[in-house]
Every structure is written in C-alpha cells, then in structure tokens.
Amino acid sequence: MMTIAYNLLRVVMQRSAQEAGKSVSAMSVKGSLDCLTSSHESFRSVVGKPRLRRKLTAQFIEDCSGHVLPERPYRQEPRAVKRRPKTYQLLTSHRHVFKEIYHRESYRRAA
C-alpha cells in the first residue's frame, strides 16, 4: 500500500514538473504531498463525471506545479553522527551473569 501511495505521489510530481517546465528533482515532495492530501476529498464529487474530473485534475496539477524548491547553490548536507556516543559497555552476556565495569565513564567501545 505504501508503494502505491509513493508511486502516486511521484506521478503527481512528474506531471506537475512537466507543467512547470522544471525537472522532477526541483519539485518539493512535501509541497506535493500537502497538495495531494488537501485536495483528495474534492475528487469524490466528480466520480461519474469525466469532463469535470479532467478539469479538476488539470487544476490540481497546476496547483502542485507551484511547489518548486528554491535554488540553494552552496548548500551542503554532510553526513555525520548527530548524537554523542554513550559510555556504556556492550551487553555481551545474559543480564543475570553480566558484571558492570565500574570505571564505565572511561569505557569506549571499539570502532
């Protein structure tokens, strides 16, 4: 089900990118998702009406094409560990057998 929803979102992004004349990577995933979730209820009223459905779909794609990411030329997103490593030792045996090292403040696990 999640794959179907993801593919639906990517189709909406691709069609709105064509409408805006941009690449798909320039489209905002969050903006497209918000647009999709806010307007999915309006499609219930045009279930048996193909002309109104096409018109509503075209308006929906036009609305989604406005969600383009801004240019950020020198942006970097380095990969790093965000949390400091804790000084607890590894649990390498059963809890009832395990002996804690009392100098655990200086204990570091091997990398």
CORPE-V406259 format. One record per backbone hydrogen bond with DSSP energy under -0.5 kcal/mol. CO is the residue of the C=O (numbers start at 1). NH is the residue of the N-H. If there is no record, write none. Layout:
BEGIN
CO_NH + CO_NH
END
This chain:
BEGIN
1_5 + 2_6 + 3_7 + 4_8 + 5_9 + 6_10 + 7_11 + 8_12 + 9_13 + 10_14 + 11_15 + 12_16 + 13_17 + 14_18 + 15_19 + 16_20 + 17_21 + 17_22 + 23_26 + 24_27 + 26_69 + 27_29 + 28_32 + 29_33 + 30_34 + 31_35 + 32_36 + 33_37 + 34_38 + 35_39 + 36_40 + 39_42 + 40_43 + 41_44 + 42_45 + 43_46 + 44_47 + 46_49 + 48_50 + 49_53 + 50_54 + 51_55 + 52_56 + 53_57 + 54_58 + 55_59 + 56_60 + 57_61 + 58_62 + 59_63 + 60_64 + 61_65 + 63_66 + 64_67 + 66_68 + 67_28 + 72_75 + 78_80 + 90_92 + 94_97 + 94_98 + 101_104 + 103_106 + 104_107
END
